[in-house]
Amino acid sequence: MLGTVARQGAVRDLTWDRMNFTRRAIDLRVDHDGPRKRRALMPMNNMLFEVLTEAKEGARSDYVVEWAKGQIASIRKGFARAVRNAGLTGVGMHTLRHTTAVHMIETVAR
């Protein structure tokens, strides 16, 4: 989520066939013929490319974010646990979208 500005539903629905490692792009759109839900085709930065390349090697399902060889029902619980374990407060999933947007603006402004 941090590397794409994607909402949790887009990340939860993301499958490996929508990753283009050659072009370093992630297709967040729902499908190519139906509604796009304002999702985009996002570039992979270097960090995301490396993480996703490694994750694909160990993938056990078609889903990028998976649990027990299938699609996860929700990201919220795991995210909340990670925030708690990191000792952070006041951090929600939408915080990742804001942080990524700021980084993108900073990159363009340079």
N, C-alpha and C positions, 0 to 999 in steps of 0.2 A: 504494500500500500504506500509505503514511504517513497518508493522509486517511481510510482506511476500516477499519483493523485487519484487513484481509483477508489471508489466506494467499496464497502465490504461485500456487497452483492456481486459486483463485477469481479472481485478477486475470488470469491467463493465459486463462481460459475466458470472461471478461467480454465481452459483445457490446453494441453500441450500442443495440439494441432493449431492453436492460434498464436503460437510463438514462432517468430521467424528469426532464427539465430544468425542467418546469413546477412539479413538486412538490419539486424538488431532492433526488431520492432515487436510490440505486443498489440494484438488486435483485441481491444476491450469491447468491441461491438458484439451484440447478442448473436446475430447471424448476418450473413451477407445479403439476404433477401427480405428479411422482416424488419421490425422496428429496431432502431439503434439505441434507444433510451439515452440519447445524447452522450453515448460513450465514444471513445476515440481510438485512433491508432497511435500508440505511444512509443517513443523511442526508448531503447534500453541504454541506460548509462553503463559505464564500465563495471561498477560495483554490481549492479543488477544482472548484467550479462554473466559475470563470473559465478554469482550465487545461483542463478537459474540453470546455468550449464551443469554445475555440480548436482543440483537438485534433480535435474532430468535424468542423470545417470542412475540415481537411486529411486526413481519414481516407480510406484507399484500400482498406479491407476492412471487414467486419462486426465485426472485433475491435478493442477499445479499445487494447490493446497489440499492435502488429502488426509484422511484418517481411516485406518483399517481398510485400506485398498479402495476407498471410495470418496465421494464428495462429502465435505463436512457440512453440518447443519448450520453452524454459526461460528463466527470468528470472535464474537464478544467475550465469551468465557475465557478463552486462551489469552486474548489481549489483556483482559482485566487482570489475570494472574501474572502476566509478564510485567505489567505496570506495578502491581503490588510487590512482586519480587525485586524489582529495581528500586523500590523505595520512593517511587514518584507519587505525587498527588496532583489532582486537577488535570490529568492527561486522559483524553478520550480518543477514540479512533479518528474523529474528525480533526484532531490536532495534527495527525500525520498529513492530511490534505493541506492544511495551512502551512505546515513546515515545508512541504515539497513545493508549494506555490511560491513561497519566499525564496527558496533555493533556485527555482527556475528564473524568477525575476532577477535575482542577483547575477546569475550566469549570463543572461541576455544583456544586462546593464554594463557588463565588463567590456 
